[in-house]
Amino acid sequence: MAKDLMHAVQYSKYGGGAAALKHVEVPIPTPKKDEVLLKLEAASINPIDWKIQNGMLRPFLPSKFPFIPGGDVAGEVVKVGPGVTNYKAGDKVVAVLASGGGLAEFVVAKESLTVARPPEVSAAEGASLPVAGLAAHQALTQCAGVKLDGSGQQVNILITAASGGVGQYAVQLAKLGNTHITATCGARNMDLVKSLGADEVLDYWTPDGVALKSPSGRKYDVVIHCTTGIPWSTFDSNLSANGKVVDTTPGLGSLMSVALKKLTFSKKQLVPLFMIPKKENLEYLVKLVKEGKLKPIIDSKHPLSKAEDAWAKSIDGHATGKIVVEP
Ligand SMILES: NC(=O)c1ccc[n+]([C@@H]2O[C@H](COP(=O)([O-])OP(=O)(O)OC[C@H]3O[C@@H](n4cnc5c(N)ncnc54)[C@H](OP(=O)(O)O)[C@@H]3O)[C@@H](O)[C@H]2O)c1
């Protein structure tokens, strides 16, 4: 490969799934004033990546075609823009990319969304953190008001799809707070989810799992809802009087429920989550991994040359933890 070219994965139009991903050689990007150039060590896939391919964020993302997807990366800094003060070549980092570019041998990231990766945190673990970890963190702390230092009154939490990318972090982070955790997942992942910190686990294919009934008869103060297809009525009957559902995948139905709750003055709430990445929160997650208090669960690792397999696996919707791509 020519010296200033790199291997990247891109798509050129909306739709088409994994089959539409093409392997190309493109110029290595140049970091702008406030950016760092990274040699990729690992990236992870999130459902938002293929939802963007399906046009969910049209017309904002992709900003243009062809588009290199991928927002979660870990890598080594090889060059910095003239305004960058906190990083130098050779530094190991984790970054979240606002407008893709992650599925490539080299990646540019904003300094403001890049954090140091200590040696105790592997590249795959680091790349598994940004979107899913930050979503779980924001849902618990900002939306639900759970204090992760263990202070505050005990909160009964339900976490749906606790075996997924977001759910696994939601369980582990919630456990740091003063919480009782009920979690849902498939039968094959019940032991794993318990080991992450859930106090009780429901198989989502059983009648009690469908009904979201707490085995110990608890009502939920907070639900961190990490999947789709559960009607408000099912939550309603399981919520405490001031219970709150934080919906990670707000659709038209949940936004209408929000409006209806306001009209009926119900104290139960449905809060849509729109994750806004913050550097200090990513630093906090990396620190927890370093200290052994948070363990990213990795479903599978795929070479960049087979990124389409990782993409298809995410679309399939049955990953246990995060799907990682490595150069
Ligand atoms: N709002 C935001 O800012 C934001 C940020 C990040 C993510 N999200 C969204 O959050 C959702 C979850 O993301 P993710 O990365 O966690 O997805 P994911 O990793 O693909 O989730 C897959 C997991 O969900 C489980 N699952 C599927 N349906 C379930 C159900 N009805 N009950 C219990 N478990 C179920 C699957 O278990 P089985 O294999 O056993 O079926 C699998 O382990 C996605 O829609 C994503 O787009 C939103």
The ligand as a Gaussian input file, in Angstrom:
#p B3LYP/6-31G(d) Opt

LIG

0 1
 N      -30.263000       7.127000      23.127000
 C      -28.944000       7.014000      23.022000
 O      -28.224000       8.032000      23.092000
 C      -28.360000       5.632000      22.851000
 C      -27.002000       5.389000      23.079000
 C      -26.525000       4.076000      22.948000
 C      -27.405000       3.055000      22.559000
 N      -28.707000       3.364000      22.294000
 C      -29.670000       2.315000      21.896000
 O      -29.809000       1.394000      22.963000
 C      -30.244000       0.135000      22.440000
 C      -29.381000      -0.956000      23.024000
 O      -28.061000      -0.844000      22.506000
 P      -27.003000      -1.996000      22.741000
 O      -25.714000      -1.567000      22.191000
 O      -27.092000      -2.424000      24.163000
 O      -27.649000      -3.171000      21.827000
 P      -27.168000      -4.633000      21.649000
 O      -25.853000      -4.841000      22.318000
 O      -27.269000      -4.973000      20.199000
 O      -28.279000      -5.521000      22.417000
 C      -28.273000      -6.883000      22.206000
 C      -28.716000      -7.615000      23.474000
 O      -30.080000      -7.314000      23.780000
 C      -30.714000      -8.495000      24.250000
 N      -32.146000      -8.356000      24.030000
 C      -32.769000      -8.109000      22.855000
 N      -34.112000      -7.992000      23.046000
 C      -34.324000      -8.172000      24.371000
 C      -35.489000      -8.169000      25.200000
 N      -36.704000      -7.928000      24.695000
 N      -35.343000      -8.367000      26.528000
 C      -34.110000      -8.594000      27.066000
 N      -32.964000      -8.626000      26.330000
 C      -33.081000      -8.413000      25.013000
 C      -30.086000      -9.593000      23.437000
 O      -30.221000     -10.816000      24.121000
 P      -30.539000     -12.185000      23.304000
 O      -29.350000     -12.415000      22.421000
 O      -30.688000     -13.212000      24.368000
 O      -31.785000     -11.925000      22.513000
 C      -28.625000      -9.121000      23.312000
 O      -27.799000      -9.640000      24.344000
 C      -30.125000       0.257000      20.904000
 O      -31.404000       0.510000      20.352000
 C      -29.234000       1.470000      20.713000
 O      -29.421000       2.120000      19.480000
 C      -29.185000       4.617000      22.429000

